[in-house]
Structures are given as structure tokens and as C-alpha cells.
């Protein structure tokens, strides 16, 4: 089962993720005290990533991911957990999750992207083929330690 715990983020991104969360919450709360940003996924087991990848391919439903190897689980030997180098966030209004399904909700996620980028994160909202507005990851996570 996926984690929402920042302790499951690799040390290379954990402090930045927490800083992002604080800045994102401050930015949204400035416009409405009813809004809150929370982690919705930090670490994800490979079995869950495989199931997500199968969706829309060998299992029913729409495609929700285009990768089999995710930054949510870099599977490092030295960190059997705590090896996620990516996180997803959700925007909540009065405790209710806003999935970004309409223009107002999407605009909230788009306000957060530049905050992550200023902190040096790669924001999935910039991906051309399939934007992933709630997703942030450490730059060069595949090649740089």
C-alpha cells in the first residue's frame, strides 16, 4: 500500500518536500482558509506501480501512468523504504479532495507548480505528453545521487 508519510521520502528530497508543503499551504491559505495541501503519495510499492501501469492496457480503466519504474520507488538497497524521490499532493477544501477536474480546481494545482520549481523540483504539470499536476520529483533522480 502506498504511503503518504514524508519519512518514506529519500533524504535527497525529504526536506525540500516539507518546505514545498509549507509554502504551498501558505500560498493557498492566503486566498482561502478552507484550502489545504497534503501529501497523497510518497512511497509506492512496485506491485502497486505495476497495477497502475496495467490499467488501460491489460486491465480495465483509463491509463493513469506511462512508466513502469517510478520515482515513487527507486528501490535503493540502502533504503528498503524511504527511497521515494517523488511525491504527489492533493488540494483539499474543507477536508474534501479536489481532483483538478474543473477549471477552478486545476488552477489551484497550477498555482503550486512554480513553488516546487523554485525549490528545484521537477513538476509533472510541465510534461507535454501527459501533464501530472499533483506530481513533483527530484531532478535527475535516475542518474544522480
VENZI-V161736 format. One record per run of one state. SS is the DSSP state (H for helix, E for strand, - for the rest). FROM is the first residue (numbers start at 1). TO is the last residue. If there is no record, write none. Layout:
<<SS	FROM	TO> <SS	FROM	TO>>
This chain:
<<-	1	5> <H	6	8> <E	9	9> <-	10	13> <H	14	29> <-	30	34> <E	35	41> <-	42	45> <H	46	54> <E	55	55> <-	56	58> <E	59	59> <-	60	83> <E	84	84> <-	85	85> <E	86	93> <-	94	95> <E	96	98> <-	99	102> <H	103	118> <-	119	120> <E	121	123> <H	124	126> <-	127	134> <E	135	138> <-	139	145>>
